[in-house]
C-alpha cells in the first residue's frame, strides 16, 4: 500500500537475542525509519498488533509497546492497536494491549466481538472521533442489528461466565502441556502465547523453519478431529486458538491428540 512503511517486530526467538536487546534494536530501527523514509510530520499513525497473529503468534517483550508509545508521544503520532485477532478475551484480558501498560489512541476490533457473526469497529476518544467529516467513513453493513445483538450477547457472556479467567487458566494448561511435549520432540523449537492465543514453532535439526513438519502435524491432528492452523512467515508455527469456553478436559484431550500426532510422524 503506498505510503505505508514497515518496521521490524521484536521476534526475539527468530533473532536469537535477549528480549531487551531485541526491543532496543527494533525501537532504534523504528526511529531510523522516521529519519530516513517517512518524517514524523508526515506520519499519521503507527499501527501495531499487541501480539502478532498471522505473523507467528509472537508475544513482544513487555517494554516494546511502551517504547512505541513514547515515540508516538514524542512526535505526536497516533498509536493504533490492532486487536482484531487478540481482542475480547483471547489473551486473558479484554484486550491484549492491557498486558503491556499502554493506552492506544485507536483500537481496531472484529472477529471475536460477535462469536462469528460479521462485525468490526474502530474505538477511540470522543475528541478524536468528533474530527470525522460526516460521510467520510461508513459501510454498507454498518449498524447491522443482528451482528450488533450478537456482539452484546458475546460481551455479556464473556463477563458473566468468567471467560477471561478461563482463558488464562486453560492457556496456562495448554502451554504447560506443550512445554512437556517439547522435552520429547526436538522439532518443537519454541512455545509462546498469552491466554488462549498460543503458538508452537517447528524447526529442523539445523534450526531452519520446518513448514513441512508443521503441515504433517496439522494433517495428523485433522485425522484425529483436532483442528489447528499454521501461521508465521514460513508457515511453520501451529497456532492454538480454542473458544474461550474450552474446558480443562478438552485441553487435555487436545494435548493427547497432539502427542499422538507427533509420535506417529516420528515413527
C-alpha positions as CSV (number, residue, x, y, z in Angstrom):
1,X,0.0,0.0,0.0
2,X,1.5,3.4,-1.0
3,X,2.6,5.5,2.0
4,X,3.0,2.5,4.3
5,X,6.4,1.7,5.8
6,X,7.1,-1.5,7.8
7,X,9.3,-1.6,10.9
8,X,10.6,-4.9,12.5
9,X,8.7,-6.6,15.2
10,X,10.6,-7.9,18.3
11,X,10.6,-11.6,17.4
12,X,13.4,-12.5,19.9
13,X,13.3,-16.2,19.1
14,X,13.9,-15.6,15.4
15,X,16.9,-13.3,16.0
16,X,18.3,-15.4,18.8
17,X,18.7,-12.3,21.1
18,X,17.6,-11.5,24.6
19,X,14.4,-9.6,24.9
20,X,15.9,-6.3,26.0
21,X,18.4,-6.3,23.1
22,X,15.7,-7.2,20.6
23,X,13.4,-4.4,21.9
24,X,16.1,-1.8,21.8
25,X,17.1,-2.8,18.3
26,X,13.5,-2.7,17.0
27,X,12.8,0.7,18.6
28,X,16.1,2.1,17.1
29,X,15.0,0.8,13.7
30,X,11.7,2.5,14.1
31,X,13.4,5.7,14.9
32,X,15.7,5.2,11.9
33,X,12.7,4.7,9.6
34,X,11.3,8.0,10.9
35,X,14.6,9.7,9.9
36,X,15.1,8.1,6.5
37,X,11.7,7.0,4.9
38,X,8.8,9.0,6.5
39,X,9.3,12.1,8.5
40,X,7.3,12.3,11.8
41,X,5.4,15.3,10.5
42,X,4.2,13.2,7.5
43,X,3.3,10.1,9.6
44,X,-0.3,9.9,10.6
45,X,-0.2,6.8,12.8
46,X,1.8,3.7,13.8
47,X,-0.3,0.5,13.6
48,X,0.8,-2.5,15.6
49,X,-0.6,-5.8,16.8
50,X,0.0,-6.3,20.5
51,X,0.5,-9.9,19.8
52,X,1.4,-10.9,16.2
53,X,-1.4,-13.0,14.6
54,X,-0.7,-14.2,11.1
55,X,3.0,-13.2,11.7
56,X,3.5,-16.2,14.0
57,X,1.8,-15.7,17.4
58,X,4.7,-13.7,18.6
59,X,4.4,-12.0,22.0
60,X,6.6,-8.9,22.2
61,X,8.8,-8.1,25.3
62,X,7.0,-6.1,27.9
63,X,8.8,-2.8,27.2
64,X,8.3,-2.8,23.4
65,X,4.9,-1.3,23.2
66,X,5.8,1.2,26.0
67,X,8.7,2.3,23.8
68,X,6.4,2.7,20.7
69,X,4.0,4.7,22.8
70,X,6.9,7.0,23.9
71,X,7.9,7.5,20.2
72,X,4.3,8.3,19.3
73,X,4.0,10.8,22.1
74,X,7.3,12.5,21.2
75,X,6.3,13.1,17.6
76,X,2.6,13.4,18.1
77,X,1.8,10.3,16.0
78,X,-1.4,8.3,16.7
79,X,-0.9,4.8,18.1
80,X,-3.3,2.4,16.6
81,X,-3.6,-1.0,18.2
82,X,-4.9,-3.9,16.0
83,X,-6.9,-6.1,18.3
84,X,-8.8,-7.9,15.6
85,X,-7.3,-11.3,16.4
86,X,-6.2,-10.7,20.0
87,X,-9.2,-8.8,21.4
88,X,-12.2,-9.8,23.5
89,X,-10.6,-12.2,26.0
90,X,-8.4,-14.1,23.6
91,X,-5.3,-13.4,25.7
92,X,-6.9,-13.4,29.1
93,X,-7.7,-9.7,29.1
94,X,-10.4,-7.9,27.3
95,X,-7.7,-6.5,25.0
96,X,-4.1,-7.7,24.6
97,X,-2.6,-4.2,25.0
98,X,-3.7,-4.3,28.7
99,X,-0.8,-6.8,29.3
100,X,1.7,-4.0,28.4
101,X,0.5,-0.9,30.3
102,X,0.0,1.3,27.3
103,X,-3.0,3.4,26.2
104,X,-3.7,3.4,22.5
105,X,-5.2,6.3,20.7
106,X,-7.3,4.0,18.5
107,X,-8.3,0.3,18.8
108,X,-9.4,-1.8,15.8
109,X,-11.8,-4.7,16.7
110,X,-13.6,-7.5,14.9
111,X,-13.6,-11.4,14.8
112,X,-14.3,-12.5,18.5
113,X,-16.5,-9.5,19.1
114,X,-19.7,-11.3,17.9
115,X,-18.8,-15.0,18.1
116,X,-18.6,-15.5,14.4
117,X,-21.1,-13.0,13.0
118,X,-19.5,-10.3,10.8
119,X,-18.9,-7.1,12.7
120,X,-15.9,-4.8,13.2
121,X,-15.3,-1.4,14.8
122,X,-12.9,1.4,15.5
123,X,-12.7,2.7,19.0
124,X,-11.2,6.0,20.1
125,X,-11.9,9.0,22.3
126,X,-14.8,11.3,21.6
127,X,-12.4,14.2,21.0
128,X,-10.7,12.3,18.2
129,X,-13.8,10.7,16.7
130,X,-15.5,14.1,16.5
131,X,-12.9,15.1,13.9
132,X,-14.5,12.8,11.3
133,X,-16.1,14.7,8.5
134,X,-19.7,13.5,8.1
135,X,-19.9,10.8,5.4
136,X,-16.2,10.2,5.3
137,X,-16.4,6.8,7.0
138,X,-19.1,4.2,6.7
139,X,-20.1,0.9,5.2
140,X,-22.9,-0.9,3.5
141,X,-23.5,-3.2,6.5
142,X,-22.8,-0.6,9.2
143,X,-25.3,-0.8,12.1
144,X,-26.3,-4.4,11.3
145,X,-28.8,-5.2,14.0
146,X,-28.3,-8.9,14.1
147,X,-24.5,-8.7,14.4
148,X,-24.8,-5.9,17.0
149,X,-27.1,-8.1,19.1
150,X,-24.6,-10.9,18.8
151,X,-21.8,-8.6,20.0
152,X,-23.8,-7.5,23.0
153,X,-24.5,-11.2,23.9
154,X,-20.9,-12.1,23.4
155,X,-19.6,-9.4,25.7
156,X,-22.2,-10.3,28.4
157,X,-21.2,-13.9,28.2
158,X,-17.5,-13.2,28.5
159,X,-18.2,-11.1,31.5
160,X,-20.9,-13.1,33.2
161,X,-19.4,-16.6,32.7
162,X,-15.8,-15.6,33.8
163,X,-14.3,-16.4,30.4
164,X,-11.3,-14.1,30.9
165,X,-10.3,-16.2,33.9
166,X,-10.9,-19.4,31.9
167,X,-8.8,-18.1,29.1
168,X,-5.9,-17.6,31.5
169,X,-6.2,-20.9,33.2
170,X,-6.7,-23.0,30.1
171,X,-3.9,-21.1,28.4
172,X,-1.5,-22.0,31.2
173,X,-2.6,-25.6,31.0
174,X,-2.0,-25.6,27.2
175,X,1.4,-24.0,27.4
176,X,2.4,-26.3,30.3
177,X,1.4,-29.4,28.3
178,X,3.1,-28.2,25.1
179,X,6.3,-27.5,27.2
180,X,6.3,-31.1,28.4
181,X,6.0,-32.3,24.8
182,X,8.9,-30.1,23.8
183,X,11.2,-32.1,26.1
184,X,10.5,-35.2,24.0
185,X,10.2,-33.7,20.5
186,X,13.2,-31.7,19.4
187,X,11.3,-30.3,16.4
188,X,9.3,-28.1,18.8
189,X,11.6,-25.1,18.8
190,X,9.5,-22.5,20.7
191,X,6.2,-22.2,22.6
192,X,4.8,-18.8,23.2
193,X,1.5,-17.1,23.8
194,X,-0.9,-15.3,26.1
195,X,-4.2,-16.8,27.3
196,X,-5.7,-18.9,24.6
197,X,-3.5,-17.5,21.8
198,X,-0.7,-20.0,21.7
199,X,1.9,-20.7,19.1
200,X,4.1,-23.8,18.7
201,X,7.0,-23.2,16.2
202,X,8.8,-26.1,14.5
203,X,12.4,-26.1,13.2
204,X,14.6,-28.8,11.8
205,X,17.9,-30.1,13.1
206,X,19.8,-27.1,11.6
207,X,17.4,-24.6,13.2
208,X,15.7,-23.8,9.9
209,X,11.9,-23.2,9.8
210,X,10.3,-26.5,9.1
211,X,7.0,-25.9,7.3
212,X,6.8,-29.5,6.0
213,X,6.9,-30.9,9.5
214,X,4.3,-28.4,10.8
215,X,1.9,-29.4,8.0
216,X,2.4,-33.1,8.7
217,X,1.5,-32.4,12.3
218,X,-1.6,-30.4,11.2
219,X,-2.8,-33.2,9.0
220,X,-2.3,-35.9,11.6
221,X,-4.3,-33.8,14.1
222,X,-7.0,-33.4,11.5
223,X,-7.3,-37.1,11.1
224,X,-7.9,-37.3,14.8
225,X,-10.5,-34.5,14.6
226,X,-8.4,-31.8,16.2
227,X,-8.5,-28.6,14.1
228,X,-5.4,-26.4,14.2
229,X,-4.0,-23.8,11.9
230,X,-0.5,-22.7,10.9
231,X,0.9,-19.2,10.7
232,X,4.1,-17.2,10.6
233,X,6.4,-16.0,7.8
234,X,7.4,-19.6,7.0
235,X,4.1,-21.2,7.9
236,X,5.9,-23.3,10.4
237,X,4.0,-22.3,13.6
238,X,0.9,-24.2,14.7
239,X,-1.5,-21.9,16.4
240,X,-3.9,-23.0,19.1
241,X,-6.9,-20.7,19.3
242,X,-9.7,-22.6,21.0
243,X,-13.0,-21.0,22.0
244,X,-13.0,-19.2,25.3
245,X,-15.4,-21.7,26.7
246,X,-13.0,-24.6,26.3
247,X,-12.8,-27.0,29.3
248,X,-9.9,-28.5,31.1
249,X,-10.8,-31.9,29.7
250,X,-10.9,-30.6,26.2
251,X,-7.4,-29.1,26.5
252,X,-6.2,-32.4,28.0
253,X,-7.7,-34.3,25.1
254,X,-6.2,-31.9,22.6
255,X,-2.7,-32.3,24.1
256,X,-3.2,-36.1,23.9
257,X,-4.1,-35.9,20.2
258,X,-1.1,-33.6,19.6
259,X,1.2,-36.0,21.3
260,X,-0.1,-38.9,19.3
261,X,0.2,-37.0,16.0
262,X,3.9,-36.1,16.8
263,X,4.6,-39.7,17.8
264,X,3.1,-41.1,14.5
265,X,5.3,-38.7,12.4
266,X,8.4,-39.8,14.2
267,X,7.8,-43.5,13.6
